[in-house]
Amino acid sequence: MSSELFSPVRLRSGQVLGNRIAKASMEGGMAGAGQLPDRRVLSLYRRWGAGGAGLLITGNVMVHAEALTVPGGLVLDEAAPLEPYAEWAEAGKAGGAAMWMQINHPGRQVLAGMPGVVWGPSAVGVELGRHSKRFGRPVAMTSEQIEATVARFRTTAVRAERAGFDGVQIHAAHGYLLSQFLSPLVNTRTDAWGGSLENRARFLLDVVREVRAAVAPSFAVAVKLNSADFQRGGFDVDDARRVIAMLDPLGVDLVELSGGNYESPAMSGHATDGDHTATSGHTADTDRTATSRHTADTDRTATSRHTADTDRTATSRHTADTDRTATSRHTADTDRTATSRHTADTDRTATSRHTADTDRTATSRHTADTDRTATSGRATDARTRAREAYFLDLAADLVATSPLPLMLTGGITRRETAEEVLAGGVSLVGMGTALAATPDLPARWREGREADGRLRSVTWSDKALASAATMALVRHQMRRVARGLRPALGTRPAHALVTDQLQQHRALRRYRSWLPTTAAARTGAANRNA
């Protein structure tokens, strides 16, 4: 096996990464008081920093205090104190890894009930069928708001450098604001910010120019970009190829390839049926085959075998407004539900008491070794490798023409797969979930060992809910590692989802109390920097 995985890589900025393994961004939703990193975040990144990766990319940090992806989001704007971020950078770099801050604006992907703003390129909301009400309704940004947001990205990047980070990654993937402007489905503007791809990419390109000009030449500037949105008529691989070419002359060090958004969450392995490539582009029915080959109704069973209305029962049988409770405790009615004493064991009852061994049933009872073979990537056939590296085919297509180094993230869990990704011309291998489950996985690979196990697969038929549960499982492990505990790989998806919603409910109460108290300070800081 090639040793390229542990060879250094030099970037355009002159920065040298110790090896080609990167901890990809994962949102922890663990902000402490004031939407700042606290000891939990420091502990988590110190653990990852000691795990052998050459690069750590933080969970996304918001550039706008009034627009968060989740209520437990971190904010670094002109008014935020810098010391907690300096401590965070120091903790992550203590083991020798480089530390980049991912900077982001959620745009329209803001949960309903959150204070602040819900902006988008156009007044086109997140469309998730009956789950659509989980998100706020966006208003189209004015040119002035766009220009002010460009300045916010610049401010956050400059302050990240001052705090001791080695670089920033500008998030233009997964359906967040910059990705929304790139999408012809979401961006229906007819002005200079919409229409042609050149116009739709203008926002991203302006952000990159401003950031690159404001930081030192040795400070890395990277972009996270969808290889495709996995929606018919959306941003596709040809668009990605053209945007990468547009980024080339702007001093970008690296482009990370991912895919999907909240409407088609391919980044968590749950692309919608609107995506003909499912999650890897190799099989029309991979999603069903890999997780439920022998059980026609497994997905329904996984959420509720004994109820007439599976989706409502799967998350909360006894709440007044199930849809909001099941997927987001952050709406107005959720506050009552999340704290209601008379639903003590409701969530466990609704998601697991009536399904007994449902999670085992959904992933293993009728599939013998399917979980190990079809979804865990332990078989060595080509289809398994493709399922493990979600976007491998698209990356191979882009590598052939890209003038910039590329990093591929999405489902990679084994050294063999990582080596094959690099052999295809990709410069860095990004891992997220795998490092939440096994924080020292790069060090294990160097020693010739693999992970002890994997997180449970979420095979629910409701892909929006399945994606939320998958992300909740990852955050559950991150919180355990932050507390100095070992990951709990056997955690059930329903338990993780309910626990995560309760955590975010508490964070929402803090955020609602904090935001109004900081308005004057932020206005003053903005005026001083104007």
C-alpha atoms as one frame of an Amber mdcrd trajectory, in Angstrom:
protein
   0.000   0.000   0.000   1.275   3.440  -0.910   2.531   5.661   1.887   1.260
   8.815   0.148  -1.438   9.172   2.811   1.211  10.178   5.347   3.295  12.325
   3.036   3.305  16.124   3.506   1.531  18.466   1.103   2.565  22.041   0.335
  -0.192  24.526  -0.500  -0.073  27.639  -2.659   0.258  29.850   0.413   3.417
  27.984   1.350   1.719  26.250   4.241   2.802  22.615   4.635   0.394  20.032
   6.051   2.023  17.089   7.812  -0.063  14.497   5.996  -3.021  14.198   3.635
  -5.718  13.388   6.183  -8.053  16.195   7.200 -10.678  16.250   9.892 -13.584
  17.706   7.905 -15.967  20.234   9.388 -18.761  18.922  11.604 -21.175  21.211
  13.381 -21.201  20.441  17.087 -23.761  23.004  18.255 -21.761  23.230  21.485
 -21.284  26.990  21.879 -20.949  28.172  25.440 -22.117  31.485  26.883 -22.024
  34.326  24.376 -21.933  31.859  21.433 -18.243  31.272  22.156 -16.086  28.133
  22.302 -15.769  26.838  25.852 -13.799  24.080  27.583 -15.866  21.348  25.872
 -14.907  22.586  22.416 -11.272  22.930  23.447 -11.230  19.409  24.879 -12.787
  17.945  21.722 -10.286  19.573  19.367  -7.357  18.791  21.614  -8.384  15.141
  21.324  -8.671  15.340  17.540  -5.382  17.237  17.320  -3.641  14.365  19.074
  -5.272  11.814  16.744  -2.851  12.087  13.853  -4.645  14.183  11.197  -2.548
  16.745   9.351  -5.370  19.291   9.232  -8.326  20.105  11.468 -11.161  22.139
   9.952 -13.511  23.485  12.607 -17.256  23.201  12.650 -18.768  26.182  10.902
 -18.371  29.526  12.660 -21.014  32.118  11.869 -20.066  35.494  10.419 -23.419
  37.068  11.404 -24.702  36.905  14.984 -28.301  37.183  13.788 -28.091  34.188
  11.469 -27.119  30.797  12.914 -27.460  27.319  11.489 -28.360  26.014  14.958
 -28.892  27.882  18.244 -25.703  26.373  19.660 -23.639  27.871  16.847 -20.396
  29.759  17.349 -20.099  33.411  16.294 -16.933  35.322  15.436 -17.816  38.818
  14.296 -16.428  42.282  14.974 -17.714  42.323  18.575 -16.813  38.795  19.748
 -13.963  38.507  22.272 -10.903  36.962  20.663  -9.396  35.113  23.623 -11.731
  32.060  23.519 -10.893  31.601  19.842  -7.167  31.950  20.517  -7.479  29.196
  23.150  -9.384  27.042  20.655  -6.691  27.440  17.996  -3.987  26.604  20.517
  -5.825  23.479  21.678  -6.295  22.134  18.160  -2.710  22.825  17.104  -1.129
  21.354  20.247  -0.665  17.954  18.604   0.990  19.327  15.488  -1.996  19.619
  13.148  -2.803  22.770  11.198  -6.084  24.399  12.265  -8.450  26.119   9.849
 -11.696  27.836  10.764 -14.690  27.165   8.561 -16.677  30.398   8.170 -20.303
  30.423   7.100 -23.665  32.141   6.787 -26.783  29.923   6.786 -28.930  32.065
   4.508 -32.379  30.462   4.319 -31.376  27.321   6.251 -32.403  28.788   9.603
 -34.775  26.927  11.896 -38.212  28.390  12.488 -38.505  30.070  15.865 -34.926
  31.344  15.806 -34.476  35.062  16.433 -32.630  37.119  13.872 -32.867  37.075
  10.083 -33.652  34.518   7.390 -32.069  35.663   4.141 -31.665  34.121   0.735
 -30.907  35.073  -2.833 -34.651  34.938  -3.488 -37.783  34.372  -1.415 -37.592
  30.622  -2.045 -37.986  28.569   1.124 -36.537  25.191   2.011 -38.870  22.607
   0.495 -39.113  19.446   2.578 -42.775  18.607   2.109 -44.459  18.374   5.485
 -41.145  19.230   7.178 -40.859  22.575   5.376 -42.314  24.431   8.350 -39.187
  23.536  10.335 -37.456  26.421   8.570 -38.098  30.126   8.494 -39.366  31.838
   5.350 -36.545  33.748   3.643 -36.591  37.241   2.245 -34.505  38.140  -0.788
 -31.335  39.989   0.116 -30.747  43.489  -1.124 -27.480  44.416  -2.824 -26.547
  46.332   0.324 -27.100  43.257   2.488 -25.007  41.155   0.120 -22.137  43.647
   0.262 -22.384  43.850   4.066 -22.204  40.048   4.242 -19.084  40.013   2.082
 -17.561  42.381   4.647 -18.630  40.062   7.477 -16.760  37.141   5.904 -13.681
  39.341   5.604 -13.940  40.444   9.246 -14.271  36.878  10.517 -11.295  35.705
   8.454  -9.085  38.541   9.699 -10.033  37.859  13.304  -9.436  34.117  12.856
  -5.909  34.878  11.711  -5.360  37.145  14.712  -6.562  34.369  17.000  -3.857
  32.033  15.697  -5.700  29.888  13.164  -3.670  28.781  10.152  -6.387  29.389
   7.587 -10.088  29.660   6.840 -12.428  27.589   4.755 -15.274  29.521   3.144
 -18.400  27.347   3.181 -20.109  27.380  -0.215 -21.691  23.919  -0.015 -24.577
  22.035   1.626 -27.221  24.611   0.746 -25.938  27.440   2.954 -25.988  31.046
   1.746 -23.146  31.036  -0.791 -24.353  27.664  -2.087 -27.879  29.081  -2.382
 -26.613  31.830  -4.654 -24.904  29.211  -6.836 -28.109  27.182  -7.220 -30.406
  28.032 -10.156 -33.279  26.461  -8.200 -32.906  28.838  -5.248 -31.406  31.891
  -6.951 -34.079  33.288  -9.271 -32.707  36.832  -9.266 -32.536  38.842 -12.469
 -29.905  41.349 -11.328 -26.098  41.128 -11.228 -26.298  38.380  -8.574 -28.496
  35.955 -10.538 -29.093  34.392 -13.917 -25.858  33.144 -15.482 -23.421  31.027
 -13.472 -20.976  33.928 -13.580 -23.553  36.108 -11.843 -24.605  33.398  -9.390
 -20.953  32.857  -8.438 -20.317  36.584  -7.957 -21.106  36.527  -4.214 -18.667
  33.672  -3.550 -15.945  35.207  -5.704 -16.310  38.581  -3.977 -16.001  36.898
  -0.577 -12.858  35.039  -1.660 -11.253  38.189  -3.095 -11.961  40.212   0.035
 -10.698  37.503   2.374  -7.552  36.782   0.375  -6.682  40.483   0.205  -7.220
  41.001   3.949  -5.080  38.162   5.331  -1.388  37.339   5.109  -0.110  35.493
   2.013   0.917  32.587   4.268  -2.608  32.261   5.688  -4.540  29.514   3.875
  -7.823  30.325   2.137  -9.925  27.336   1.081 -13.446  26.845  -0.271 -15.924
  24.054   0.398 -17.979  23.454  -2.730 -20.656  20.998  -3.743 -19.619  18.648
  -6.511 -23.378  18.660  -7.150 -26.533  19.604  -5.261 -28.102  16.209  -6.098
 -31.274  17.892  -7.337 -32.500  17.839 -10.904 -31.967  21.241 -12.425 -29.680
  22.315  -9.580 -25.968  23.060  -9.321 -24.183  20.170 -11.039 -20.707  18.842
 -11.743 -20.261  21.013 -14.829 -21.110  24.079 -12.751 -18.620  22.945 -10.108
 -15.898  22.583 -12.737 -16.491  26.127 -13.961 -16.563  27.607 -10.455 -13.267
  25.906  -9.591 -11.757  27.516 -12.680 -13.099  30.899 -11.513 -11.469  30.401
  -8.113  -8.066  29.524  -9.578  -6.752  33.076 -10.117  -7.979  34.299  -6.717
  -5.287  32.703  -4.563  -7.324  29.775  -3.229  -5.233  27.026  -1.640  -7.682
  24.143  -1.735 -11.234  23.225  -2.747 -13.043  20.611  -0.665 -15.677  18.671
  -2.585 -18.867  17.526  -0.942 -22.494  17.471  -2.042 -26.146  17.913  -1.188
 -28.175  20.249   0.992 -31.048  20.046   3.466 -33.497  19.237   0.664 -31.288
  16.432  -0.664 -28.893  15.533   2.165 -26.339  13.555   0.176 -23.612  14.735
   2.588 -25.080  12.393   5.206 -25.812   9.595   2.738 -29.504  10.437   2.330
 -29.915  11.956  -1.108 -33.541  12.303  -2.188 -35.100  10.288  -4.983 -34.809
  13.395  -7.119 -31.140  12.545  -7.359 -30.727   9.777  -9.903 -27.272   8.937
  -8.545 -28.495   8.153  -5.043 -25.453   8.601  -2.816 -22.612   7.407  -4.985
 -23.601   7.476  -8.630 -23.084   3.743  -9.133 -26.500   2.223  -8.478 -30.019
   3.469  -8.891 -31.150   1.600  -5.836 -28.005   1.727  -3.690 -29.749   3.410
  -0.820 -32.343   0.690  -0.567 -29.964  -2.155  -1.443 -27.226  -1.190   0.973
 -29.439  -0.859   3.987 -32.559  -2.912   3.398 -32.016  -5.502   0.689 -34.231
  -8.128   2.284 -36.900  -6.047   3.978 -39.397  -4.275   1.759 -40.866  -2.351
   4.647 -37.759  -1.948   6.804 -37.795   1.823   6.664 -41.306   1.983   8.016
 -40.420  -0.617  10.611 -37.389   1.367  11.672 -39.502   4.273  12.803 -42.661
   2.558  14.047 -43.837  -0.997  13.437 -47.019  -0.748  15.458 -48.546   2.595
  14.516 -50.968   3.717  11.848 -49.038   6.875  11.168 -45.373   5.947  11.199
 -43.741   9.311  10.773 -45.668  10.999  13.553 -45.170   8.101  15.924 -41.481
   7.706  15.125 -40.561  10.818  17.010 -43.388  11.752  19.334 -46.722   9.979
  19.798 -48.035  12.253  22.468 -47.153  15.770  21.351 -49.624  18.289  19.964
 -47.461  19.236  17.038 -45.484  16.139  16.070 -43.758  17.416  12.999 -42.043
  20.234  14.807 -41.262  18.067  17.803 -39.869  15.221  15.723 -37.425  17.280
  13.788 -36.895  20.564  15.590 -37.491  21.619  19.169 -36.772  25.158  18.138
 -40.201  26.436  17.058 -42.616  28.394  19.213 -44.650  25.385  20.226 -41.512
  23.319  20.750 -40.471  25.242  23.843 -43.484  23.886  25.682 -43.015  20.377
  24.312 -39.307  20.136  25.045 -39.739  20.964  28.699 -43.105  19.375  29.385
 -42.893  17.117  32.414 -45.855  15.005  31.443 -44.041  13.581  28.405 -41.247
  12.109  30.536 -40.662   8.930  28.600 -42.657   9.866  25.528 -39.744  10.155
  23.156 -38.235   6.848  24.147 -41.688   5.252  24.093 -42.629   6.670  20.699
 -39.377   5.802  19.023 -38.335   2.583  20.668 -40.815   1.074  23.154 -43.138
   0.038  20.313 -40.297  -0.966  18.079 -38.406  -3.143  20.572 -35.410  -4.109
  18.512 -36.322  -1.944  15.537 -32.897  -0.464  14.992 -31.374  -3.910  14.908
 -34.248  -5.097  12.731 -33.782  -2.272  10.259 -30.082  -2.779   9.788 -29.271
  -6.368  10.641 -32.073  -8.777  11.613 -32.962  -9.617   8.010 -29.651  -8.803
   6.422 -27.248 -11.004   8.405 -23.945  -9.326   7.608 -25.411  -6.641   5.337
 -24.415  -3.841   7.709 -20.828  -4.934   7.657 -20.743  -5.767   3.967 -23.147
  -3.391   2.245 -22.891  -0.233   4.305 -19.741  -0.361   6.394 -17.307  -0.595
   3.527 -15.549  -3.720   4.827 -16.054  -5.618   1.611 -13.500  -4.840  -1.034
 -15.708  -4.838  -4.130 -15.979  -1.690  -6.236 -19.603  -1.010  -5.335 -18.802
  -0.995  -1.625 -15.887   1.373  -2.142 -18.152   3.672  -4.133 -20.797   3.661
  -1.421 -18.154   4.492   1.158 -16.759   7.499  -0.740 -20.047   9.169  -1.655
 -18.712  11.627  -4.227 -15.789   9.666  -5.647 -17.048   9.528  -9.240 -17.785
  13.241  -9.326 -14.410  14.026  -7.775 -12.641  11.902 -10.390 -14.417  13.900
 -13.074 -13.327  17.206 -11.516  -9.740  16.137 -10.779  -9.146  15.693 -14.489
  -9.612  19.410 -15.156  -9.081  21.157 -11.812  -6.237  23.681 -11.632  -6.534
  23.620  -7.822  -5.758  20.886  -5.278  -8.921  19.054  -4.258 -10.016  17.457
  -0.999 -12.745  14.818  -0.980 -15.074  14.287   1.969 -18.039  11.972   2.364
 -18.292   8.506   3.898 -14.599   7.543   3.938 -13.859   5.237   6.871 -11.087
   2.827   5.799  -7.432   3.380   4.910  -7.820   1.351   1.727 -10.522   3.690
   0.477  -8.510   6.759   1.472  -5.495   5.476  -0.464  -7.655   4.856  -3.531
  -9.052   8.388  -3.334  -5.519   9.803  -3.313  -4.496   7.499  -6.153  -7.260
   9.095  -8.207  -5.555  12.472  -8.011  -7.251  14.012  -4.966  -4.755  15.824
  -2.716  -6.424  15.431   0.697  -8.878  12.980   2.210 -11.491  14.498   4.524
 -13.263  12.543   7.240 -16.006  13.655   9.589 -18.226  10.919  10.995 -15.341
   8.447  11.074 -13.392  10.757  13.404 -16.400  11.356  15.625 -16.570   7.578
  16.086 -12.783   7.039  16.295 -10.932  10.298  17.096  -7.491   8.700  16.692
  -8.227   6.916  13.406  -5.326   8.541  11.464  -2.871   7.391  14.136  -4.379
   3.908  13.966  -3.926   3.817  10.203  -0.280   4.747  10.596   0.066   1.730
  12.931  -1.764  -0.560  10.526  -4.988  -0.683  12.524  -8.590   0.238  11.676
 -11.533   1.506  13.702 -13.141  -0.754  16.290 -16.602  -0.173  14.827 -19.021
   2.243  13.215 -22.078   4.238  14.129 -25.463   2.683  13.453 -26.942   3.265
  10.028 -30.167   5.262   9.919 -32.522   3.586   7.442 -35.735   5.505   8.046
 -37.783   6.114   4.913 -38.235   9.780   5.768 -34.911  11.061   4.421 -35.156
  14.478   6.080 -35.703  12.834   9.455 -33.038  10.214   8.742 -30.518  12.939
   7.914 -31.360  14.792  11.136 -30.899  11.587  13.129 -27.608  10.834  11.403
 -26.251  14.267  12.292 -27.586  13.885  15.832 -25.696  10.581  16.183 -22.482
  12.323  15.186 -23.041  15.221  17.593 -23.808  12.736  20.367 -20.342  11.215
  19.930 -18.713  14.628  19.776 -20.283  15.625  23.095 -19.069  12.400  24.684
 -15.520  12.902  23.435 -15.631  16.512  24.646 -16.417  15.187  28.133 -13.472
  12.801  28.010 -15.624   9.727  27.337 -15.313   7.075  24.669 -17.726   7.232
  21.723 -20.809   5.062  22.201 -21.129   3.378  18.815 -24.268   1.475  19.767
 -26.339   4.606  20.409 -29.750   4.322  18.798 -30.638   7.013  16.252 -33.939
   7.867  17.956 -32.235   8.373  21.305 -29.566  10.577  19.732 -32.174  12.656
  17.907 -34.267  13.305  21.006 -31.199  14.104  23.103 -29.915  16.462  20.431
 -33.231  18.315  20.245 -33.240  18.818  24.003 -29.670  20.139  23.862 -30.574
  22.555  21.091 -33.695  23.661  22.954 -31.550  24.727  25.893 -29.160  26.477
  23.511 -32.079  28.303  21.914 -33.140  29.741  25.247 -29.587  31.037  25.825
 -29.349  32.456  22.331 -32.687  34.245  22.634 -31.559  35.847  25.863 -28.107
  36.745  24.575 -28.809  38.231  21.137 -30.736  41.367  22.219 -28.119  42.235
  24.848 -25.333  42.405  22.251 -27.050  44.541  19.633 -25.624  47.853  20.846
 -22.097  46.463  21.184 -22.189  45.008  17.672 -23.543  48.212  16.159 -20.768
  50.165  17.848 -18.096  47.763  16.681 -19.441  47.849  13.127 -19.394  51.640
  13.125 -15.806  51.703  14.386 -14.728  49.347  11.621 -16.667  51.149   8.889
